[in-house]
Amino acid sequence: MILVNTDYITGKTLEMLGLVRGSTIQSKHLGKDIAQSFKTLVGGELKSYNEMMNEARAIATKRMVEEAEAMGADAIVNIRYASAAVMQGAAEVIAYGTAVKFVE
């Protein structure tokens, strides 16, 4: 499966199959959430939240790819990511793009 954030793949003619997406909502457990809130007092990178968001993006991407594979896609073009806070310490991440099949 080829994943790109452009609306084309060089050297390929594409047939659009449709929108595909994957999402997840992630949170950190209370102990890490409290520890990270203290970090905001002194500044610096919030590593636990960074790890949480990286994991969420990976899960959302995997789910998007699974949806595209079920459609018979060869690739996903024009991939985008969005995130939103759902509550304190929890975030939703969505990955979306256009599933395409290569035309011979």
C-alpha positions in Angstrom: 0.0 0.0 0.0 1.4 3.4 -1.1 0.6 6.3 1.2 1.2 9.9 0.0 0.0 13.4 0.9 -0.1 14.5 -2.7 -3.1 14.0 -5.0 -1.0 12.0 -7.6 1.7 9.3 -7.7 4.3 9.9 -10.3 4.1 7.5 -13.3 0.7 6.1 -12.3 -2.8 6.7 -13.6 -5.3 6.5 -10.8 -8.9 5.5 -10.5 -10.5 7.0 -7.4 -12.4 4.6 -5.2 -13.5 6.9 -2.4 -12.8 8.4 0.9 -11.2 6.3 3.6 -10.6 7.1 7.2 -9.4 5.8 10.5 -9.6 7.3 14.0 -8.9 6.6 17.6 -9.3 8.3 20.9 -6.3 8.0 23.3 -5.6 9.0 26.8 -2.9 8.6 29.4 -3.5 7.0 32.7 -4.0 9.3 35.7 -0.5 9.0 37.1 1.2 10.2 33.9 -1.5 12.9 33.4 -0.7 14.3 36.8 3.1 14.1 36.2 2.7 15.9 32.9 0.6 18.7 34.5 3.6 19.5 36.8 5.8 19.7 33.7 3.7 22.5 32.4 4.8 24.6 35.4 8.4 24.6 34.4 8.0 24.1 30.6 9.6 21.7 28.2 8.4 18.8 26.1 5.5 16.7 27.4 7.0 13.3 26.3 4.1 11.2 27.5 1.6 13.2 25.4 4.0 13.1 22.5 4.2 9.3 22.7 0.4 9.2 23.1 -0.2 11.2 19.9 2.4 9.2 17.9 0.6 6.0 18.9 -2.8 7.5 18.1 -1.6 8.6 14.6 -0.2 5.1 14.0 -3.5 3.4 15.0 -5.6 5.8 12.9 -3.3 5.3 9.9 -3.5 1.5 10.3 -7.3 1.6 10.4 -7.4 3.9 7.3 -5.2 1.4 5.4 -7.4 -1.5 6.4 -10.5 0.3 5.1 -8.6 1.0 1.8 -7.5 -2.6 1.5 -11.1 -3.8 1.9 -12.0 -1.6 -1.1 -9.2 -3.2 -3.2 -7.1 0.0 -3.2 -3.4 0.0 -4.3 -2.7 3.4 -2.6 -4.1 6.2 -0.6 -3.5 9.8 -1.8 -4.0 13.2 -0.3 -3.6 11.9 3.2 -4.4 14.3 6.0 -4.5 14.1 9.8 -6.6 16.0 12.3 -6.8 16.0 16.1 -9.0 17.4 18.7 -9.1 17.3 22.5 -12.0 15.2 23.7 -11.4 15.9 27.4 -8.5 16.7 29.7 -5.7 14.3 28.8 -7.5 12.6 25.9 -7.4 13.3 22.2 -9.0 12.0 19.0 -6.9 11.6 16.0 -8.3 11.0 12.5 -6.4 10.1 9.4 -8.2 10.4 6.0 -7.5 10.3 2.3 -8.6 9.0 -1.0 -8.3 5.3 -1.8 -7.1 4.7 -5.4 -6.5 1.8 -7.7 -3.8 1.9 -10.4 -5.0 1.8 -14.0 -2.9 -0.3 -16.3 
